[in-house]
Amino acid sequence: MTTPALGISNIVIRLASYRWLMVICPLVFAAVAFFYSSKLPLQYTAYARLLPPQTNNATADSLLKQVGGDANLGSAALSIKSPSDLYASLFMSRAVQQHVIEKYKLAKYYQIDDQDTLLMKVRKSTYVDVGKDGIITIGYTAPEPKLAADITDSMLDAMYQLSERLAQQSSQRRSKFYGSLVDNARKDLAAADRALVRLEFKTGLTRLKGQEEATAAALAELQGLIASREVELAKLRVSMTERHPDVVALQQELSALRQQLSQIEASSGGKHNVFVPFDEYIDTRNLIEPARREVDMRAKVLEQLIQVQALAQMDETRDLSIIQILDQAIPPSMKSGPQIKRNVLVALIVGFFFSIVLALVWEMIIGDPARKARWQRVLKAFLRLNSRRVKPVD
């Protein structure tokens, strides 16, 4: 048995003897494709275009950013290329396509009873593409031009309702979340305020406006009065006795002033005294200032959260859907299928390669006389074996 030579030229030479096969086989494939495509019903595709959806920054989220929040952290975690890709995928969702199926009774139109099969049929007929500029193109293929345009527009309406519902639900969850934050902030502020009140009651240093300044001013004024009265008393003692009425009156006034000064400088223990003991003022201030700052910080946080909650409630009532239609779908005048020319061309190419493979296989099996004789012997032996296994019928 000879071994066939390999190489492009040898293969072409061997295929030349089967040129009739490489002509007839592609023509047969093309004829079958043409006959099959011509029998298919006409298909029409209606298209609509949407503007790239802008990322909706809710008012509450914008204000939250000002106090250190990051509203876009969740979107970044989703690893979405662009909002257009997200909206394009939603057109293939069950919520959108079920709306179309029920509105136009597509189960009866396509005569498909199984729901999953019907959804696959509708999804296969739906075309969604996102361009480089972010514009979304959506289309639907149907046997009737008006039906294709109506279903495409109906998908836009369903998508609008879906996006509006999702936006409203997001706003409601955001408002509920901010409500819990406000409640916690109010509890924290009340606890901090109670702690400050206890410290004020204990130390006497309250939040009265000007209390600290009044303490220092009263101390300085008393010291000044005492100094001036002592000078006057020294002048009177030069010319008067200790029993002189003016000297006695001045001594009594000095005694009252010194008593008042001692009450301010020393710890009096009075619960309603406006003046804080001066010798305890620094320690008292270091003790109460952190509590005051805590109350101020809690109050500012609560104020910001109340504003955010109010804006979140406003977001619930406004229209947050951001679908913008660039081109509405209109009934197409030209058919989109079946594409007979393309199908015939593909059939010609497939038939040509099939004829080459068939010719090579035929050449490998029975092209050589020795291999042909061997395959004939194998076939005869196979037939004899099968004839022996068949028992004659009485």
ABEGO torsion letter per residue (X at the ends): XBBBBBEAAAAAAAAAAAAAAAAAAAAAAAAAAAAAAAABBBBBBBBBBBBBBBBBBBAAAAAAAAAGBBAAAAAAAAGBABAAAAAAAAAABAAAAAAAAAAAGAAAAAGBABAAAAAAAAAAABBBBBBAAGBBBBBBBBABAAAAAAAAAAAAAAAAAAAAAAAAAAAAAAAAAAAAAAAAAAAAAAAAAAAAAAAAAAAGBBABBGAAAAAAAAAAAAAAAAAAAAAAAAAAAAABBAABAAAAAAAAAAAAAAAAAAAAABBAGBAABABBBAAAAAAAAAAAAAAAAAAAAAAAAAAAAAAAAAAAAAAAABBABABBBABBBBBBABBAOBBAAAAAAAAAAAAAAAAAAAAAAAAAAAABAAAAAAAAAAAAAAAAAAAAABBBBX
